[in-house]
Amino acid sequence: MKRVQNILERKGTAVSSIGESATVLEAAREMNRQRIGSLVVLKGDDVIGIFSERDILTRVVAVGLDPATTAVNAVMTTPVACCKRESSLEECKAVMTELRVRHLPVVDEGRLQGIVTAGDLMAFEAKEHEHTIEHLYHYLYGTSP
């Protein structure tokens, strides 16, 4: 069974984060600079929420808040759904589907150790299918890889 650890081995453990007192404008600029859809919100080393493009749309713009003066911790998604390195990819997909989220921080022993996104899951599965197809091709046609 494939696990979160398998994805982290391929993509690395870097996580983009922001402090809880940062403004929405600062967070949006950082997300734009990095070309990402979310930031993990930290209080010290503790994960206290996640801030995403959806939060900007539904909790800031749609209700007329000023991004320059609104703190991320006032509009972030909390509590945040997390997974562990040993979580199965099936468990992650189920959580994402049930909660309608696209990002799961990886937290083990109380420490942020990575992040898994819906895109990561799709890319991992595509690569796995690619390997399977290649092996089947070589098996069927008697060629070596």
C-alpha positions as CSV (number, residue, x, y, z in Angstrom):
1,M,0.0,0.0,0.0
2,K,1.4,3.4,-1.0
3,R,1.8,6.0,1.7
4,V,2.4,9.7,2.2
5,Q,6.1,8.9,2.7
6,N,6.3,7.7,-0.9
7,I,5.1,11.1,-2.1
8,L,7.4,13.0,0.2
9,E,10.4,11.0,-1.0
10,R,9.6,12.2,-4.6
11,K,8.6,15.8,-4.0
12,G,10.5,16.7,-0.8
13,T,9.4,18.1,2.5
14,A,9.5,21.8,1.9
15,V,6.3,23.5,3.1
16,S,5.3,27.1,2.5
17,S,4.0,28.7,5.6
18,I,3.1,32.0,7.2
19,G,2.7,33.4,10.7
20,E,-0.8,33.8,12.1
21,S,-0.6,37.6,12.4
22,A,0.3,38.2,8.7
23,T,-2.2,40.0,6.7
24,V,-4.3,38.5,3.9
25,L,-2.5,40.8,1.5
26,E,0.9,39.5,2.6
27,A,-0.3,35.9,2.3
28,A,-1.8,36.5,-1.2
29,R,1.4,38.1,-2.4
30,E,3.5,35.2,-1.0
31,M,1.2,32.7,-2.6
32,N,1.4,34.5,-5.9
33,R,5.2,34.8,-5.7
34,Q,5.6,31.1,-5.1
35,R,2.7,30.2,-7.5
36,I,1.0,28.1,-4.9
37,G,-2.6,27.7,-3.8
38,S,-2.2,27.6,0.0
39,L,0.0,28.4,3.0
40,V,0.2,26.5,6.2
41,V,-0.5,28.9,9.1
42,L,1.9,28.5,12.1
43,K,1.9,29.7,15.6
44,G,5.5,29.1,16.5
45,D,6.1,25.6,15.2
46,D,2.5,24.5,15.7
47,V,0.1,24.1,12.7
48,I,-3.0,26.1,13.6
49,G,-4.7,26.4,10.2
50,I,-4.3,26.6,6.4
51,F,-5.0,29.6,4.2
52,S,-6.0,29.0,0.6
53,E,-7.2,30.8,-2.5
54,R,-10.7,29.7,-1.5
55,D,-10.4,31.5,1.8
56,I,-9.5,34.7,0.0
57,L,-12.6,34.4,-2.3
58,T,-15.2,33.3,0.3
59,R,-14.0,34.9,3.5
60,V,-12.4,38.1,2.4
61,V,-13.4,39.3,-1.0
62,A,-17.0,38.0,-0.9
63,V,-17.7,39.7,2.4
64,G,-15.9,43.0,1.7
65,L,-12.9,42.7,4.1
66,D,-9.8,44.7,3.5
67,P,-6.9,42.3,2.7
68,A,-4.4,44.8,3.9
69,T,-5.8,44.9,7.4
70,T,-7.3,41.5,7.8
71,A,-5.1,39.0,9.7
72,V,-4.8,35.5,8.2
73,N,-5.8,33.9,11.5
74,A,-9.2,35.6,11.2
75,V,-10.1,33.9,7.9
76,M,-8.0,30.8,7.7
77,T,-9.5,27.3,7.7
78,T,-9.3,25.8,11.1
79,P,-9.1,23.2,12.5
80,V,-6.9,21.9,9.6
81,A,-7.1,18.3,8.4
82,C,-3.7,16.7,8.6
83,C,-2.1,13.4,7.7
84,K,0.9,11.5,8.8
85,R,3.9,10.1,6.9
86,E,2.4,6.6,7.4
87,S,-1.1,7.6,6.2
88,S,-2.2,5.7,3.1
89,L,-2.9,7.6,-0.1
90,E,-6.4,6.1,0.0
91,E,-7.0,7.7,3.4
92,C,-5.7,11.0,2.1
93,K,-8.0,10.9,-0.9
94,A,-11.0,10.0,1.3
95,V,-10.3,12.9,3.7
96,M,-9.9,15.4,0.8
97,T,-13.1,14.2,-0.8
98,E,-15.1,14.2,2.4
99,L,-13.9,17.6,3.6
100,R,-13.6,19.1,0.1
101,V,-10.0,20.2,0.6
102,R,-7.0,20.0,-1.7
103,H,-4.1,20.3,0.8
104,L,-3.2,18.1,3.8
105,P,-0.2,19.2,5.9
106,V,1.9,16.2,7.1
107,V,2.3,16.4,10.8
108,D,4.2,13.7,12.8
109,E,5.1,14.0,16.5
110,G,3.7,17.5,16.6
111,R,6.0,18.7,13.8
112,L,5.2,19.9,10.3
113,Q,7.0,17.5,8.0
114,G,5.5,18.2,4.5
115,I,2.3,18.7,2.6
116,V,0.3,16.6,0.3
117,T,-1.9,18.1,-2.3
118,A,-4.6,16.6,-4.6
119,G,-2.2,17.3,-7.5
120,D,0.5,15.3,-5.7
121,L,-1.8,12.4,-5.4
122,M,-2.8,12.5,-9.1
123,A,0.8,12.9,-10.3
124,F,1.9,9.9,-8.1
125,E,-0.9,7.7,-9.4
126,A,-0.1,8.7,-13.0
127,K,3.6,7.8,-12.5
128,E,2.6,4.5,-10.9
129,H,0.3,3.7,-13.9
130,E,3.1,4.6,-16.3
131,H,5.4,2.1,-14.6
132,T,2.7,-0.6,-14.7
133,I,2.0,0.0,-18.4
134,E,5.7,-0.2,-19.2
135,H,6.1,-3.5,-17.4
136,L,3.1,-4.9,-19.1
137,Y,4.3,-3.8,-22.5
138,H,7.6,-5.5,-21.9
139,Y,5.9,-8.6,-20.6
140,L,3.5,-8.9,-23.5
141,Y,6.1,-8.2,-26.3
142,G,9.0,-10.0,-24.7
143,T,11.3,-7.0,-24.7
144,S,13.5,-5.9,-21.9
145,P,13.2,-2.5,-20.3
